[in-house]
């Protein structure tokens, strides 16, 4: 083969980057795949050593423990304080570190893939446990009780149902169903697991006090940890007063004044009913001279439409604010922020902060009419060089090309994009295929 006919190294590198940037190969899915592979390895080890298919008490205890380890890990990486801690550690890296290292650290929010992989692994292991309990119950050797058999089957059905309703296609088409199922199903699952664990371990050690059995059983201790992780945010549930300004029938600015202002770049869930209907919005610092903080809400469904059309005087908040993907900016000397429409919300805190390492591209229709002159002027006051692209006058741009040109013009090291799923993937995938770090939402909740 002639030398000029061989693919160049640059072309090969571009091909590899383009493949790695494909949505199916997101770091998020790689973490999920890693968890699945680790669980498969444990299963293969159990199969080869012969214990996996037994139905004795020792095997059932081992299956229950492995299942609960997975479920605890899946809950842990979603816990608000853990998410904030991981993000804080990842974004402390100095900008002098190699770009490839900072690029990888900026993907810290993809650790949510561990949640998916661990949830799948835990569900499968619990199904193994349920089958083992059923077999032991049929044999009637005294290993388990009838309550264990019934509860294990109920838990198995709940886990399969929750996993099915959490599948991305189902979640996108019926997000409210997903939320209700995870809220009610999750708490029901936790109660059922508690009862089953107590009944099972108490039956295995009938001559010991129940409290001692529970406190010395690894499985019940893991269930206790899962419970603490799930309950903690609800211990700080409170109803707070809000004022709502409607610059247009498409958007509302919700002002909250309670406690300490949340960190820049964080999000917080609010609800009108406390139990269901929780929706997360970015926390934006208050305007100069005002207290508290703000949330920018755009009409995008029944819940947001009701909030805009019938503004509440109070909302419920719980837990602690959680840092968002845009915090990856701390890892780079200069970044380009790309937002469409209300996607400006998660970026506003960073844009308005007194830190000149970001260039803003905001593509939206009639920004002044939609979001109000005060907000637009506030943005331009903080970022005079911002490119506010009014689509009603300039048409819809190619956001990927716009972002790429901005990187070249400003010398930015990375791009952070907040838009709809299609546009975000187009921008992130396109830039990363060219060796430019890019970050955006991954729609995993």
PLY file of the C-alpha trace (Angstrom):
ply
format ascii 1.0
element vertex 445
property float x
property float y
property float z
element edge 444
property int vertex1
property int vertex2
end_header
0.00 0.00 0.00
1.32 3.43 -0.91
2.13 5.72 2.00
-0.34 8.32 0.80
-3.09 5.70 0.69
-2.74 4.85 4.35
-5.00 6.71 6.75
-3.13 9.45 8.55
-2.77 9.37 12.31
-4.86 12.54 12.57
-7.66 10.93 10.53
-7.51 7.79 12.66
-7.60 9.86 15.86
-10.59 11.81 14.56
-12.37 8.54 13.75
-11.74 7.18 17.25
-12.90 10.42 18.87
-16.04 10.47 16.74
-16.91 6.92 17.77
-16.21 7.60 21.45
-18.35 10.75 21.36
-21.40 8.82 20.13
-24.30 9.03 22.63
-24.32 5.23 22.97
-20.74 5.41 24.31
-21.28 8.19 26.83
-19.13 7.95 29.94
-22.46 7.49 31.73
-23.12 4.24 29.88
-19.53 3.10 30.36
-19.98 3.37 34.12
-23.24 1.45 33.87
-21.55 -1.21 31.74
-18.69 -1.49 34.25
-21.16 -2.21 37.05
-22.90 -4.85 34.94
-19.56 -6.48 34.05
-18.50 -6.58 37.71
-21.78 -8.23 38.67
-21.49 -10.74 35.83
-17.98 -11.57 37.04
-19.32 -12.27 40.54
-22.11 -14.41 39.07
-19.65 -16.40 36.94
-17.48 -16.94 40.01
-20.52 -18.14 41.95
-21.54 -20.46 39.13
-18.07 -21.97 38.76
-17.69 -22.52 42.50
-21.15 -24.05 42.72
-22.88 -21.85 45.30
-24.96 -19.66 42.95
-27.76 -22.18 42.36
-28.07 -23.53 45.88
-31.05 -22.70 48.07
-29.48 -23.14 51.51
-29.44 -20.42 54.15
-25.81 -19.44 53.51
-26.40 -18.96 49.79
-29.60 -17.00 50.32
-27.80 -14.74 52.77
-25.01 -14.19 50.26
-27.44 -13.40 47.44
-29.33 -10.96 49.64
-26.08 -9.27 50.68
-24.83 -8.84 47.10
-28.21 -7.48 46.01
-28.27 -4.98 48.85
-24.67 -3.90 48.19
-25.69 -2.98 44.66
-28.81 -1.14 45.77
-26.87 0.83 48.41
-24.25 1.84 45.86
-26.97 2.88 43.41
-28.59 5.03 46.09
-25.29 6.44 47.33
-24.17 7.97 44.03
-27.53 9.78 43.79
-27.47 11.19 47.31
-27.26 14.98 47.23
-24.29 15.36 49.57
-22.36 12.62 47.77
-22.99 14.23 44.38
-21.76 17.58 45.72
-18.70 15.99 47.33
-17.70 14.13 44.16
-18.14 17.28 42.09
-16.13 19.37 44.56
-13.25 16.89 44.52
-13.27 16.53 40.73
-13.35 20.27 40.02
-10.52 21.14 42.42
-7.95 20.04 39.86
-5.77 23.00 38.80
-6.01 24.29 35.24
-2.32 23.43 34.81
-3.12 19.72 34.71
-3.19 18.05 31.26
-6.32 18.85 29.29
-7.19 15.16 28.91
-7.23 14.71 32.69
-9.40 17.78 33.26
-11.69 16.64 30.44
-12.20 13.30 32.17
-12.77 14.94 35.57
-15.39 17.21 34.02
-17.48 14.12 33.30
-18.03 13.56 37.03
-21.80 13.96 36.56
-21.74 10.80 34.43
-21.19 8.80 37.61
-24.97 8.55 37.58
-24.30 5.58 35.32
-23.22 3.71 38.44
-26.79 4.20 39.70
-28.22 2.50 36.61
-25.70 -0.34 36.55
-26.00 -0.99 40.27
-29.81 -0.85 40.13
-29.86 -3.42 37.33
-27.32 -5.58 39.16
-29.18 -5.35 42.46
-32.49 -6.19 40.79
-31.08 -9.28 39.08
-29.40 -10.49 42.26
-32.63 -9.98 44.19
-34.44 -12.04 41.57
-31.88 -14.80 42.15
-32.60 -14.44 45.86
-36.38 -14.57 45.28
-36.07 -17.71 43.15
-33.86 -19.29 45.82
-36.35 -18.39 48.55
-39.21 -19.84 46.48
-37.26 -23.08 45.93
-36.46 -23.31 49.63
-40.11 -22.69 50.45
-41.27 -25.43 48.08
-38.81 -27.88 49.62
-40.12 -26.89 53.07
-36.80 -27.53 54.80
-37.30 -24.75 57.33
-34.77 -22.43 55.68
-37.33 -19.70 55.02
-40.86 -18.79 56.05
-43.94 -18.34 53.91
-43.68 -14.60 54.55
-40.19 -14.62 53.00
-41.48 -16.34 49.89
-44.36 -13.89 49.43
-42.30 -10.77 50.20
-39.42 -11.84 47.96
-41.77 -12.32 45.02
-43.42 -8.94 45.67
-40.02 -7.25 45.84
-38.96 -8.96 42.62
-42.06 -7.69 40.83
-41.51 -4.17 42.20
-37.89 -4.11 41.06
-38.70 -5.31 37.56
-41.53 -2.77 37.30
-39.35 0.12 38.47
-36.57 -0.82 36.06
-39.05 -1.07 33.17
-40.62 2.32 33.94
-37.15 3.88 34.21
-36.19 2.89 30.66
-35.34 6.07 28.70
-38.13 5.71 26.08
-40.77 5.21 28.78
-39.33 7.98 30.94
-39.38 10.46 28.06
-42.95 9.67 27.01
-44.45 9.54 30.50
-42.17 11.38 32.91
-44.95 11.92 35.45
-45.64 8.18 35.52
-41.92 7.57 36.01
-41.79 10.03 38.91
-44.88 8.65 40.65
-43.73 5.06 40.20
-40.28 5.80 41.57
-41.63 7.79 44.50
-44.37 5.37 45.58
-42.69 2.22 44.30
-39.37 3.17 45.84
-40.79 3.71 49.32
-42.93 0.57 49.04
-39.84 -1.35 48.01
-37.87 -0.03 50.97
-40.60 -1.08 53.42
-40.90 -4.53 51.84
-37.13 -5.05 51.88
-37.01 -4.06 55.55
-39.74 -6.52 56.52
-38.22 -9.30 54.43
-34.73 -8.72 55.82
-35.97 -8.71 59.42
-38.04 -11.86 58.93
-35.23 -13.66 57.11
-32.35 -12.92 59.51
-34.53 -13.45 62.59
-35.58 -16.85 61.23
-31.95 -17.84 60.67
-30.97 -16.97 64.26
-34.09 -17.65 66.35
-32.25 -17.97 69.67
-30.82 -14.44 69.64
-32.58 -11.15 70.42
-33.94 -9.53 67.26
-32.10 -6.24 67.89
-28.76 -8.03 68.16
-29.49 -9.99 65.01
-30.33 -6.82 63.09
-27.29 -4.90 64.33
-24.89 -7.73 63.48
-26.34 -8.67 60.11
-24.50 -7.04 57.16
-27.67 -7.16 55.07
-29.85 -5.28 57.54
-27.07 -2.75 58.17
-26.99 -2.06 54.43
-30.77 -1.70 54.40
-30.40 0.77 57.27
-27.84 2.75 55.25
-30.15 2.77 52.22
-32.94 4.06 54.42
-30.79 6.85 55.85
-29.68 7.94 52.37
-33.27 8.01 51.13
-34.79 9.72 54.18
-32.15 12.41 54.78
-33.38 14.93 52.16
-36.95 14.62 53.45
-35.88 15.53 56.97
-35.33 19.05 55.64
-38.65 19.37 53.86
-40.07 22.85 54.35
-42.63 25.21 52.88
-41.22 28.57 51.80
-42.75 31.78 50.53
-42.14 32.82 46.93
-42.93 35.72 44.66
-43.47 35.10 40.98
-42.85 37.61 38.23
-44.16 36.84 34.74
-42.30 38.79 32.05
-44.37 36.90 29.46
-46.85 34.05 29.18
-43.92 31.75 28.38
-41.68 32.36 31.39
-41.70 33.20 35.07
-39.03 34.30 37.51
-39.57 32.68 40.91
-37.93 34.47 43.83
-37.18 32.62 47.06
-35.76 34.16 50.23
-34.99 31.55 52.87
-31.80 30.36 54.48
-28.43 30.90 52.85
-28.27 31.52 49.09
-27.45 28.27 47.26
-24.05 27.85 45.60
-23.60 29.16 42.06
-24.33 26.49 39.50
-26.60 24.41 41.74
-30.15 23.19 41.20
-33.00 22.61 43.60
-36.28 20.72 43.30
-39.53 22.47 44.23
-43.07 21.17 44.52
-46.53 22.57 45.11
-47.77 19.50 46.97
-44.73 18.20 48.94
-45.38 14.56 48.02
-45.37 14.49 44.21
-44.72 16.87 41.35
-41.09 17.67 42.11
-39.25 19.63 39.42
-35.65 20.86 39.53
-34.57 24.33 38.46
-31.26 26.15 38.52
-30.59 28.50 41.42
-29.69 31.97 40.16
-28.18 34.60 42.49
-30.55 37.43 43.37
-30.35 40.63 41.38
-28.27 43.43 42.93
-30.05 44.88 45.94
-32.31 41.83 46.41
-32.19 38.99 48.92
-32.42 35.26 48.36
-32.17 33.70 44.94
-34.15 33.15 41.75
-35.35 30.37 39.47
-36.18 30.80 35.80
-39.16 28.67 34.79
-40.33 28.25 31.20
-43.56 26.73 29.95
-42.73 23.10 29.15
-45.62 20.93 30.28
-48.62 20.91 32.59
-46.73 21.58 35.82
-44.75 24.58 34.58
-47.80 25.91 32.74
-49.82 25.85 35.95
-47.03 27.62 37.84
-46.92 30.39 35.23
-50.69 30.73 34.82
-51.54 30.32 38.52
-48.49 31.52 40.47
-48.21 30.04 43.97
-47.45 32.03 47.09
-45.51 29.13 48.61
-43.62 26.07 47.37
-42.00 23.09 49.07
-38.24 22.52 49.03
-36.26 19.60 50.44
-32.71 18.48 50.89
-29.75 20.52 49.75
-29.02 22.18 46.40
-27.09 19.94 44.00
-24.30 21.20 41.75
-24.88 21.02 38.01
-22.88 20.12 34.93
-21.79 23.72 34.30
-19.49 23.55 37.33
-17.05 21.80 35.00
-16.04 25.34 33.96
-13.77 25.46 37.03
-11.45 23.00 35.33
-10.69 25.24 32.36
-9.03 28.58 31.80
-11.77 29.73 29.45
-15.05 28.18 28.34
-17.87 28.89 25.92
-21.38 28.72 27.39
-24.05 27.72 24.87
-27.73 28.00 25.80
-31.03 27.88 23.96
-34.19 29.42 25.38
-34.65 28.73 29.07
-31.40 26.78 29.02
-29.89 30.09 30.08
-31.16 29.32 33.61
-28.52 26.74 34.63
-25.80 29.02 33.20
-26.99 32.31 34.68
-25.16 31.93 37.97
-21.88 31.36 36.15
-22.55 34.10 33.61
-23.39 36.70 36.26
-20.53 35.73 38.56
-17.54 38.04 38.61
-15.32 35.57 36.79
-14.27 36.47 33.27
-13.46 33.02 31.96
-16.66 32.46 29.98
-18.09 33.59 26.66
-21.88 33.27 26.29
-23.92 32.28 23.25
-27.65 32.48 23.99
-30.00 31.52 21.19
-33.64 32.34 21.89
-36.73 33.94 20.41
-37.47 37.54 21.40
-35.30 37.50 24.55
-36.57 40.84 25.87
-40.22 40.06 25.23
-39.92 36.52 26.62
-37.66 36.96 29.64
-37.89 40.68 30.32
-35.58 43.61 29.68
-34.22 43.52 33.24
-32.83 40.01 32.88
-31.40 40.60 29.41
-29.75 43.85 30.52
-28.36 42.11 33.60
-26.76 39.46 31.38
-25.32 42.01 28.97
-24.08 44.11 31.86
-22.13 41.14 33.20
-21.06 39.89 29.78
-20.94 42.76 27.26
-19.42 40.44 24.67
-22.26 37.91 24.95
-23.79 36.77 21.67
-27.54 36.99 22.29
-28.98 35.47 19.11
-32.60 36.50 18.53
-34.05 33.80 16.26
-37.05 35.97 15.39
-34.65 38.33 13.60
-31.67 36.17 12.64
-33.23 32.74 12.17
-32.03 29.51 13.74
-28.25 29.05 13.62
-26.16 25.90 13.42
-25.25 25.78 17.08
-22.38 23.39 16.55
-20.72 25.69 14.02
-21.45 28.70 16.22
-19.82 27.03 19.23
-16.86 25.81 17.19
-16.21 29.29 15.83
-16.48 30.78 19.33
-13.86 28.32 20.57
-11.53 29.40 17.78
-12.18 33.10 18.34
-11.85 33.10 22.13
-9.26 30.39 22.63
-11.61 28.54 24.98
-10.61 25.10 26.20
-14.12 23.70 26.60
-17.81 24.20 25.81
-20.78 23.79 28.14
-24.12 23.40 26.37
-27.61 23.59 27.88
-30.28 22.96 25.25
-32.73 20.24 24.27
-31.47 16.69 23.98
-30.99 16.67 20.22
-29.08 19.96 20.10
-27.00 19.12 23.16
-25.87 15.82 21.70
-25.19 17.45 18.34
-22.95 20.09 19.93
-21.22 17.84 22.47
-20.67 14.95 20.07
-19.48 17.20 17.27
-16.99 19.11 19.41
-15.61 16.08 21.22
-15.08 14.34 17.88
-12.74 17.24 17.13
-10.88 16.94 20.40
-12.65 19.80 22.20
-13.98 19.00 25.70
-17.75 19.56 25.77
-20.31 19.02 28.49
-24.09 18.90 28.62
-27.02 17.28 30.38
-27.42 13.51 30.00
-31.16 13.20 30.75
-30.78 10.46 33.33
-33.59 11.56 35.66
0 1
1 2
2 3
3 4
4 5
5 6
6 7
7 8
8 9
9 10
10 11
11 12
12 13
13 14
14 15
15 16
16 17
17 18
18 19
19 20
20 21
21 22
22 23
23 24
24 25
25 26
26 27
27 28
28 29
29 30
30 31
31 32
32 33
33 34
34 35
35 36
36 37
37 38
38 39
39 40
40 41
41 42
42 43
43 44
44 45
45 46
46 47
47 48
48 49
49 50
50 51
51 52
52 53
53 54
54 55
55 56
56 57
57 58
58 59
59 60
60 61
61 62
62 63
63 64
64 65
65 66
66 67
67 68
68 69
69 70
70 71
71 72
72 73
73 74
74 75
75 76
76 77
77 78
78 79
79 80
80 81
81 82
82 83
83 84
84 85
85 86
86 87
87 88
88 89
89 90
90 91
91 92
92 93
93 94
94 95
95 96
96 97
97 98
98 99
99 100
100 101
101 102
102 103
103 104
104 105
105 106
106 107
107 108
108 109
109 110
110 111
111 112
112 113
113 114
114 115
115 116
116 117
117 118
118 119
119 120
120 121
121 122
122 123
123 124
124 125
125 126
126 127
127 128
128 129
129 130
130 131
131 132
132 133
133 134
134 135
135 136
136 137
137 138
138 139
139 140
140 141
141 142
142 143
143 144
144 145
145 146
146 147
147 148
148 149
149 150
150 151
151 152
152 153
153 154
154 155
155 156
156 157
157 158
158 159
159 160
160 161
161 162
162 163
163 164
164 165
165 166
166 167
167 168
168 169
169 170
170 171
171 172
172 173
173 174
174 175
175 176
176 177
177 178
178 179
179 180
180 181
181 182
182 183
183 184
184 185
185 186
186 187
187 188
188 189
189 190
190 191
191 192
192 193
193 194
194 195
195 196
196 197
197 198
198 199
199 200
200 201
201 202
202 203
203 204
204 205
205 206
206 207
207 208
208 209
209 210
210 211
211 212
212 213
213 214
214 215
215 216
216 217
217 218
218 219
219 220
220 221
221 222
222 223
223 224
224 225
225 226
226 227
227 228
228 229
229 230
230 231
231 232
232 233
233 234
234 235
235 236
236 237
237 238
238 239
239 240
240 241
241 242
242 243
243 244
244 245
245 246
246 247
247 248
248 249
249 250
250 251
251 252
252 253
253 254
254 255
255 256
256 257
257 258
258 259
259 260
260 261
261 262
262 263
263 264
264 265
265 266
266 267
267 268
268 269
269 270
270 271
271 272
272 273
273 274
274 275
275 276
276 277
277 278
278 279
279 280
280 281
281 282
282 283
283 284
284 285
285 286
286 287
287 288
288 289
289 290
290 291
291 292
292 293
293 294
294 295
295 296
296 297
297 298
298 299
299 300
300 301
301 302
302 303
303 304
304 305
305 306
306 307
307 308
308 309
309 310
310 311
311 312
312 313
313 314
314 315
315 316
316 317
317 318
318 319
319 320
320 321
321 322
322 323
323 324
324 325
325 326
326 327
327 328
328 329
329 330
330 331
331 332
332 333
333 334
334 335
335 336
336 337
337 338
338 339
339 340
340 341
341 342
342 343
343 344
344 345
345 346
346 347
347 348
348 349
349 350
350 351
351 352
352 353
353 354
354 355
355 356
356 357
357 358
358 359
359 360
360 361
361 362
362 363
363 364
364 365
365 366
366 367
367 368
368 369
369 370
370 371
371 372
372 373
373 374
374 375
375 376
376 377
377 378
378 379
379 380
380 381
381 382
382 383
383 384
384 385
385 386
386 387
387 388
388 389
389 390
390 391
391 392
392 393
393 394
394 395
395 396
396 397
397 398
398 399
399 400
400 401
401 402
402 403
403 404
404 405
405 406
406 407
407 408
408 409
409 410
410 411
411 412
412 413
413 414
414 415
415 416
416 417
417 418
418 419
419 420
420 421
421 422
422 423
423 424
424 425
425 426
426 427
427 428
428 429
429 430
430 431
431 432
432 433
433 434
434 435
435 436
436 437
437 438
438 439
439 440
440 441
441 442
442 443
443 444
